Amino acid sequence: MERERQGRDYAYRPIQDPHGLTALRMHGELARDSDRESALARFVAQLTPDDEQVLRRLLEEGL
């Protein structure tokens, strides 16, 4: 969270957008798993064909 002074109080807002938060959660889960390769393999195996295409494109683009 980030805070900014507004009068005598603070206004809080998230530092990450929702997509960034999802990515952080995914990284956290992978970090807790002792077998990252199996976890990633199962994740990819459960992707929809459309999501698999998006992932392939992103990997080819080097993202």
GUVEX-236115 format. One record per atom (N, C-alpha, C): residue in three letters; y, x, z. Coordinates in steps of 0.1 Angstrom, whole numbers, padded with zeros to 4 digits, always signed. Example, Ala and Ser with C-alpha at 12.3 -4.5 7.8 and 13.67 -1.06 7.14 Angstrom:
// residues 2
ALA-0057+0132+0078 ALA-0045+0123+0078 ALA-0033+0132+0078 SER-0022+0128+0071 SER-0011+0137+0071 SER+0000+0129+0079 
//
This chain:
// residues 63
MET-0012+0008+0000 MET+0000+0000+0000 MET+0012+0009+0000 GLU+0022+0004-0006 GLU+0035+0010-0006 GLU+0045+0001+0000 ARG+0054+0007+0008 ARG+0064-0002+0015 ARG+0078+0003+0011 GLU+0087-0007+0011 GLU+0101-0005+0008 GLU+0109-0012+0018 ARG+0119-0006+0023 ARG+0128-0012+0033 ARG+0136-0023+0027 GLN+0136-0035+0033 GLN+0145-0046+0029 GLN+0151-0051+0041 GLY+0164-0047+0043 GLY+0171-0051+0056 GLY+0164-0045+0068 ARG+0160-0053+0077 ARG+0154-0047+0089 ARG+0139-0047+0088 ASP+0133-0053+0077 ASP+0119-0054+0075 ASP+0115-0045+0063 TYR+0102-0045+0061 TYR+0096-0038+0049 TYR+0089-0048+0040 ALA+0090-0045+0027 ALA+0083-0053+0017 ALA+0071-0044+0013 TYR+0059-0049+0013 TYR+0047-0042+0009 TYR+0042-0047-0004 ARG+0037-0037-0012 ARG+0031-0040-0025 ARG+0019-0030-0027 PRO+0009-0035-0035 PRO-0002-0025-0037 PRO+0002-0014-0046 ILE-0003-0002-0044 ILE-0001+0009-0053 ILE-0009+0008-0066 GLN-0021+0003-0065 GLN-0029+0001-0076 GLN-0028-0013-0082 ASP-0030-0014-0095 ASP-0031-0028-0100 ASP-0046-0032-0098 PRO-0049-0045-0101 PRO-0062-0050-0099 PRO-0073-0042-0106 HIS-0070-0037-0118 HIS-0080-0029-0126 HIS-0082-0016-0119 GLY-0072-0010-0114 GLY-0073+0003-0107 GLY-0081+0001-0094 LEU-0079-0010-0087 LEU-0087-0012-0075 LEU-0102-0014-0078 THR-0105-0021-0089 THR-0119-0023-0093 THR-0125-0009-0096 ALA-0118-0001-0103 ALA-0123+0013-0107 ALA-0125+0021-0094 LEU-0116+0020-0084 LEU-0118+0027-0072 LEU-0130+0022-0064 ARG-0133+0009-0064 ARG-0145+0004-0058 ARG-0157+0009-0065 MET-0157+0009-0078 MET-0169+0014-0085 MET-0171+0029-0082 HIS-0161+0037-0082 HIS-0163+0051-0078 HIS-0168+0053-0064 GLY-0163+0044-0055 GLY-0168+0045-0041 GLY-0183+0042-0040 GLU-0187+0032-0047 GLU-0201+0028-0047 GLU-0210+0040-0053 LEU-0205+0046-0064 LEU-0213+0057-0069 LEU-0213+0069-0060 ALA-0202+0071-0053 ALA-0202+0082-0043 ALA-0212+0080-0032 ARG-0214+0068-0028 ARG-0224+0065-0017 ARG-0238+0066-0021 ASP-0241+0065-0034 ASP-0255+0065-0039 ASP-0260+0079-0041 SER-0271+0082-0036 SER-0277+0096-0038 SER-0282+0098-0052 ASP-0285+0088-0059 ASP-0290+0090-0073 ASP-0280+0083-0083 ARG-0269+0090-0086 ARG-0259+0084-0095 ARG-0264+0081-0108 GLU-0273+0089-0114 GLU-0279+0086-0127 GLU-0286+0073-0127 SER-0294+0070-0117 SER-0301+0057-0117 SER-0291+0045-0115 ALA-0281+0047-0107 ALA-0271+0037-0105 ALA-0264+0034-0118 LEU-0260+0044-0125 LEU-0253+0043-0137 LEU-0262+0036-0148 ALA-0274+0041-0148 ALA-0284+0035-0158 ALA-0286+0020-0156 ARG-0287+0016-0143 ARG-0288+0002-0140 ARG-0276-0006-0143 PHE-0264+0000-0141 PHE-0252-0007-0144 PHE-0251-0009-0159 VAL-0253+0001-0167 VAL-0252+0000-0181 VAL-0263-0010-0187 ALA-0275-0010-0181 ALA-0285-0019-0186 ALA-0281-0033-0184 GLN-0272-0036-0174 GLN-0268-0050-0171 GLN-0256-0054-0178 LEU-0250-0045-0186 LEU-0238-0049-0194 LEU-0241-0059-0205 THR-0231-0067-0208 THR-0233-0076-0219 THR-0231-0068-0232 PRO-0236-0073-0243 PRO-0234-0065-0255 PRO-0219-0062-0258 ASP-0210-0071-0255 ASP-0196-0069-0258 ASP-0191-0058-0248 ASP-0195-0058-0236 ASP-0190-0048-0226 ASP-0196-0034-0230 GLU-0208-0034-0235 GLU-0214-0022-0239 GLU-0206-0016-0251 GLN-0202-0024-0260 GLN-0194-0019-0271 GLN-0181-0013-0266 VAL-0175-0020-0257 VAL-0162-0015-0251 VAL-0164-0002-0245 LEU-0175+0000-0237 LEU-0178+0012-0230 LEU-0180+0023-0240 ARG-0188+0020-0250 ARG-0191+0030-0261 ARG-0178+0035-0267 ARG-0169+0026-0270 ARG-0156+0029-0277 ARG-0148+0038-0268 LEU-0147+0034-0255 LEU-0139+0042-0245 LEU-0145+0056-0244 LEU-0158+0057-0243 LEU-0164+0071-0242 LEU-0161+0079-0255 GLU-0162+0073-0266 GLU-0159+0080-0279 GLU-0145+0085-0279 GLU-0136+0077-0274 GLU-0122+0080-0274 GLU-0118+0091-0263 GLY-0128+0094-0255 GLY-0126+0104-0245 GLY-0119+0099-0232 LEU-0119+0087-0230 LEU-0112+0081-0218 LEU-0122+0081-0206 
//
